[in-house]
Amino acid sequence: MDNLHIEQIRPELTWRLRRGALYPEAPLHTMEMDEDDYGVHFGAFYPDKLVGVVSLFQDGTDFQFRKFAVDPQLQNQGIGLQLLQYISHFALAQAGERIWCNARLSATGFYSRAGFVQTGYPFNKNGIEYVVMEKPLI
């Protein structure tokens, strides 16, 4: 998608889009994570509207991303892929060796197309099925 730009944002700016794309029935205040203060948060803007968010957390050379959300009305237009590539480059620049997430089973095709592989077995958290997917950065 042309004219998309990605920048670092404050964690509270992720909450409304997190809820709208991932947990539409949840109260807004439940979108805040205790870990938000320890992560780096990114927003994708098109042209000036926040249309995608993701939060990235470092543990040594491993980077986990969480709460990856794209505006439901703009999904399947490349926004998610551009965000994923951006945070992968960011993690690599921070000496990252691996990037990973707990992927919803419904999103595993997206991650596979981006070079991620499934590790482990599916698990359930709060009624949603997930599986760990990862990609080496080096």
C-alpha positions as CSV (number, residue, x, y, z in Angstrom):
1,M,0.0,0.0,0.0
2,D,1.5,3.3,-1.1
3,N,1.7,6.3,1.3
4,L,1.8,4.0,4.3
5,H,4.2,5.1,7.0
6,I,5.2,3.4,10.2
7,E,6.5,5.0,13.3
8,Q,7.0,4.3,17.0
9,I,4.0,5.3,19.1
10,R,3.0,5.4,22.7
11,P,1.3,2.2,24.0
12,E,-2.0,3.8,24.7
13,L,-2.4,4.6,21.1
14,T,-2.5,0.9,20.3
15,W,-5.5,0.1,22.5
16,R,-8.4,1.2,20.4
17,L,-7.2,-0.7,17.3
18,R,-6.3,-3.7,19.4
19,R,-9.8,-3.9,20.6
20,G,-11.5,-3.2,17.3
21,A,-9.5,-5.8,15.4
22,L,-8.8,-8.5,18.0
23,Y,-11.4,-8.3,20.8
24,P,-14.3,-6.2,19.7
25,E,-16.5,-7.2,22.6
26,A,-13.9,-6.3,25.3
27,P,-13.9,-3.1,27.3
28,L,-11.2,-0.7,26.1
29,H,-9.4,-0.6,29.4
30,T,-8.7,-4.3,29.1
31,M,-6.4,-3.7,26.1
32,E,-3.6,-2.3,28.3
33,M,-1.0,-4.9,29.1
34,D,1.3,-4.8,32.2
35,E,4.2,-5.3,29.7
36,D,3.3,-2.3,27.6
37,D,5.9,-0.2,29.6
38,Y,8.7,-2.6,28.5
39,G,7.9,-2.9,24.8
40,V,8.3,-0.8,21.7
41,H,5.1,0.0,20.0
42,F,4.6,0.7,16.3
43,G,1.8,2.3,14.3
44,A,1.1,2.2,10.6
45,F,-0.6,5.3,9.3
46,Y,-2.5,5.7,6.0
47,P,-2.4,8.4,5.1
48,D,-2.6,10.0,8.5
49,K,-5.0,7.6,10.2
50,L,-3.7,4.8,12.4
51,V,-4.6,1.6,10.6
52,G,-2.2,-1.0,12.1
53,V,-0.4,-1.6,15.4
54,V,2.0,-4.0,16.9
55,S,4.0,-4.2,20.2
56,L,7.5,-5.7,20.3
57,F,9.3,-7.1,23.3
58,Q,12.9,-8.0,23.5
59,D,14.4,-10.9,25.5
60,G,18.1,-11.1,24.7
61,T,18.3,-11.8,21.0
62,D,14.7,-13.0,20.8
63,F,11.9,-10.6,19.9
64,Q,8.3,-11.4,20.5
65,F,5.5,-9.3,18.9
66,R,2.1,-9.2,20.4
67,K,-1.3,-7.6,19.8
68,F,-0.7,-7.3,16.1
69,A,-3.8,-5.6,14.6
70,V,-4.9,-4.1,11.4
71,D,-8.1,-2.1,10.9
72,P,-10.6,-4.8,9.8
73,Q,-11.8,-2.7,6.9
74,L,-8.3,-2.5,5.5
75,Q,-7.1,-6.0,6.0
76,N,-5.6,-8.0,3.0
77,Q,-4.1,-4.8,1.5
78,G,-0.5,-5.4,2.6
79,I,-0.5,-3.3,5.8
80,G,0.2,-6.2,8.0
81,L,3.0,-7.5,5.9
82,Q,4.7,-4.0,5.8
83,L,4.4,-3.8,9.6
84,L,5.8,-7.3,10.0
85,Q,8.8,-6.4,7.7
86,Y,9.3,-3.2,9.6
87,I,9.5,-4.8,13.0
88,S,11.7,-7.6,11.7
89,H,14.2,-5.0,10.4
90,F,14.0,-3.1,13.7
91,A,14.7,-6.3,15.6
92,L,17.6,-7.2,13.4
93,A,19.1,-3.7,13.9
94,Q,18.9,-4.4,17.6
95,A,21.0,-7.6,17.2
96,G,17.9,-9.8,17.1
97,E,18.3,-13.4,15.9
98,R,14.7,-14.6,16.1
99,I,11.3,-13.0,15.9
100,W,8.2,-14.9,17.1
101,C,4.6,-14.6,18.2
102,N,1.6,-16.6,19.5
103,A,-0.4,-16.7,16.3
104,R,-4.1,-17.2,16.1
105,L,-4.7,-20.4,14.2
106,S,-6.8,-18.3,11.7
107,A,-3.6,-16.2,10.9
108,T,-1.1,-19.0,10.4
109,G,-1.4,-18.8,6.6
110,F,-0.4,-15.1,6.7
111,Y,2.7,-15.8,8.9
112,S,3.7,-18.8,6.7
113,R,3.6,-16.6,3.6
114,A,5.9,-14.2,5.5
115,G,8.5,-16.9,6.2
116,F,7.4,-17.9,9.7
117,V,7.2,-21.6,10.7
118,Q,5.0,-23.2,13.3
119,T,6.8,-24.6,16.4
120,G,5.0,-26.5,19.1
121,Y,1.4,-27.4,19.3
122,P,-1.8,-25.4,19.3
123,F,-3.0,-24.1,22.7
124,N,-6.1,-22.3,23.9
125,K,-6.0,-19.0,25.7
126,N,-9.3,-17.2,26.7
127,G,-11.2,-19.3,24.2
128,I,-8.9,-18.5,21.2
129,E,-6.6,-21.1,19.6
130,Y,-3.0,-20.1,19.1
131,V,0.3,-21.7,18.0
132,V,3.8,-20.3,18.3
133,M,5.3,-19.2,14.9
134,E,8.8,-18.0,14.5
135,K,11.3,-16.8,12.0
136,P,15.1,-16.5,12.1
137,L,16.4,-13.0,11.5
138,I,20.0,-13.9,10.7
